[in-house]
């Protein structure tokens, strides 16, 4: 990396950093906006308030949670765990601006032996995104294993 600060790339005002307690609400709000925009046909089993509580009580304090910070505003969230990207959501206005690419690069640095993730079958933009980053679809399910009961796809990346 260049002489820029950790989490920064030259010419970028977006910093990737570990989430703190004060980021739980903004990260949950990014998740909610992104989910609504990207997955309008997927029924969420949790209310907005339950999602916010989950981020505050579980995700941020007990999981490796990263946020994309644009001048003090959380515009993306990624949650990692044991070689797994369990969440990667961007504020809809920040899609296509390289933030997701930076999150995936960070995930690969943190899990150099390989990564896996699930995404919904209806989320074809996510399929293209992950495939562009070297992930391969290895399984398709009927959704009986996720709380949304939505058919999904398992992706893996191996170096």
Buried (B, 14 or more C-beta within 10 A) or exposed (E): EEEEEEBBBEEBEBBBBEBEEEBBBBBBBBBBBBBEBBBEEBEBEEEEEEBBBBBBEEBBEEBBBBBBBBEEEBBBBBBBEEBBBBBBBBBBEBBEBEBBEBBBBBBBEBBEEEBBBBBBBBBEEBBEBBEEBBBEBEEEBEBEEBEBEBBBBBBBBEE
